[in-house]
């Protein structure tokens, strides 16, 4: 699993993970495991698997580290 840092959260139930490369990874609240969207904060470390969504790459199986 890849790891990154939550870079930005929105009030619409999705956010972006700083992957350490120039491209951030999109994630949706439906792809969280073991944590609710309301518990997330910017700057937290997460692990995830890279998947493909309808609009491009997205993080799946997102968990707090």
Backbone as numpy.savetxt, mean C-alpha at the origin, in Angstrom:
# Nx Ny Nz CAx CAy CAz Cx Cy Cz
8.18 -11.17 -0.28 7.33 -9.98 -0.28 8.22 -8.73 -0.28
7.77 -7.73 -1.00 8.47 -6.45 -1.04 8.07 -5.63 0.18
8.88 -4.65 0.52 8.57 -3.75 1.64 8.69 -2.31 1.19
7.93 -1.45 1.85 7.98 -0.03 1.55 7.38 0.76 2.71
7.22 2.05 2.49 6.70 2.97 3.50 5.46 3.66 2.94
4.43 3.75 3.76 3.23 4.45 3.31 3.58 5.91 3.09
3.39 6.36 1.86 3.75 7.73 1.50 2.56 8.67 1.61
1.39 8.19 1.17 0.21 9.07 1.18 -1.05 8.24 1.33
-1.98 8.73 2.14 -3.29 8.12 2.32 -4.35 9.13 1.89
-5.42 8.65 1.31 -6.51 9.53 0.91 -7.74 9.26 1.77
-8.72 10.12 1.69 -9.97 9.90 2.42 -10.94 9.05 1.59
-10.48 8.51 0.47 -11.32 7.69 -0.40 -11.00 6.20 -0.31
-10.13 5.81 0.66 -9.86 4.40 0.87 -8.72 3.81 0.07
-7.83 4.65 -0.41 -6.65 4.13 -1.09 -5.45 5.00 -0.75
-4.27 4.50 -1.11 -3.06 5.24 -0.81 -1.92 4.79 -1.70
-0.72 5.27 -1.35 0.47 4.98 -2.15 1.62 4.60 -1.23
2.41 3.63 -1.67 3.56 3.13 -0.93 4.83 3.58 -1.64
5.75 4.16 -0.87 7.07 4.52 -1.39 7.87 3.23 -1.45
8.22 2.79 -2.65 8.89 1.51 -2.84 10.41 1.63 -2.83
10.92 2.85 -2.77 12.35 3.06 -2.83 12.85 3.30 -4.24
11.95 3.14 -5.22 12.29 3.45 -6.61 11.55 4.74 -6.98
11.64 5.13 -8.22 10.98 6.38 -8.62 9.46 6.25 -8.73
8.94 5.02 -8.80 7.50 4.81 -8.93 6.90 4.35 -7.61
5.86 5.06 -7.14 5.13 4.65 -5.95 4.14 3.56 -6.34
3.77 2.73 -5.37 2.84 1.62 -5.61 1.48 1.97 -5.03
0.45 1.91 -5.86 -0.94 2.15 -5.45 -1.42 0.97 -4.61
-2.25 1.25 -3.60 -2.97 0.17 -2.92 -4.37 0.64 -2.54
-5.29 -0.31 -2.47 -6.68 -0.04 -2.10 -6.95 -0.70 -0.76
-7.86 -0.15 0.01 -8.17 -0.69 1.33 -8.62 -2.15 1.27
-9.17 -2.59 0.15 -9.60 -3.99 0.02 -8.42 -4.94 -0.08
-7.21 -4.43 -0.25 -6.01 -5.26 -0.34 -5.22 -5.32 0.97
-5.81 -4.84 2.07 -5.15 -4.88 3.37 -5.41 -6.22 4.05
-4.41 -6.68 4.81 -4.55 -7.91 5.60 -4.14 -7.66 7.03
-5.01 -7.98 7.97 -4.68 -7.87 9.39 -4.68 -6.47 9.95
-5.13 -5.51 9.18 -5.17 -4.12 9.64 -6.30 -3.42 8.89
-6.96 -2.46 9.54 -7.99 -1.69 8.85 -7.37 -0.42 8.29
-8.00 0.13 7.29 -7.49 1.35 6.66 -7.36 2.49 7.67
-8.30 2.57 8.61 -8.29 3.65 9.61 -7.10 3.56 10.56
-6.47 2.40 10.68 -5.32 2.23 11.56 -4.01 2.66 10.90
-4.00 2.85 9.59 -2.78 3.18 8.88 -2.41 4.65 9.06
-1.10 4.91 9.07 -0.58 6.26 9.15 0.56 6.41 8.16
0.72 7.59 7.61 1.83 7.84 6.70 3.14 7.62 7.45
4.11 7.00 6.80 5.41 6.72 7.40 5.54 5.31 7.95
4.42 4.57 8.07 4.50 3.20 8.57 5.12 2.28 7.51
5.86 1.26 7.98 6.46 0.26 7.08 5.43 -0.83 6.82
5.35 -1.25 5.56 4.42 -2.31 5.16 5.15 -3.30 4.24
4.62 -4.52 4.20 5.07 -5.48 3.22 3.90 -5.72 2.27
4.20 -6.14 1.06 3.15 -6.33 0.05 3.68 -7.22 -1.07
2.76 -7.71 -1.86 3.13 -8.41 -3.10 2.67 -7.53 -4.25
3.45 -7.54 -5.32 3.09 -6.73 -6.48 2.06 -7.47 -7.31
0.99 -6.77 -7.65 -0.07 -7.33 -8.47 -0.40 -6.39 -9.61
-1.43 -6.74 -10.34 -1.85 -5.93 -11.47 -3.33 -5.61 -11.32
-3.65 -4.34 -11.34 -5.03 -3.90 -11.26 -5.52 -3.42 -12.61
-6.75 -2.96 -12.70 -7.30 -2.50 -13.98 -6.60 -1.28 -14.56
-5.93 -0.50 -13.69 -5.25 0.71 -14.16 -3.74 0.61 -14.07
-3.21 -0.59 -13.82 -1.77 -0.76 -13.74 -1.34 -1.48 -12.48
-0.06 -1.40 -12.14 0.46 -2.11 -10.97 -0.20 -1.64 -9.68
-0.39 -2.59 -8.76 -0.93 -2.24 -7.44 -0.37 -3.20 -6.40
-0.36 -2.77 -5.15 0.08 -3.60 -4.04 -1.08 -4.44 -3.55
-0.80 -5.70 -3.31 -1.81 -6.62 -2.77 -1.25 -7.25 -1.51
-2.12 -7.82 -0.68 -1.71 -8.46 0.57 -0.87 -7.52 1.43
-1.32 -6.28 1.58 -0.58 -5.25 2.32 -0.72 -5.50 3.82
0.44 -5.62 4.51 0.47 -5.86 5.96 1.47 -4.92 6.59
1.20 -4.56 7.86 2.18 -3.78 8.61 3.37 -4.66 8.96
4.55 -4.06 8.95 5.78 -4.80 9.30 6.06 -4.61 10.77
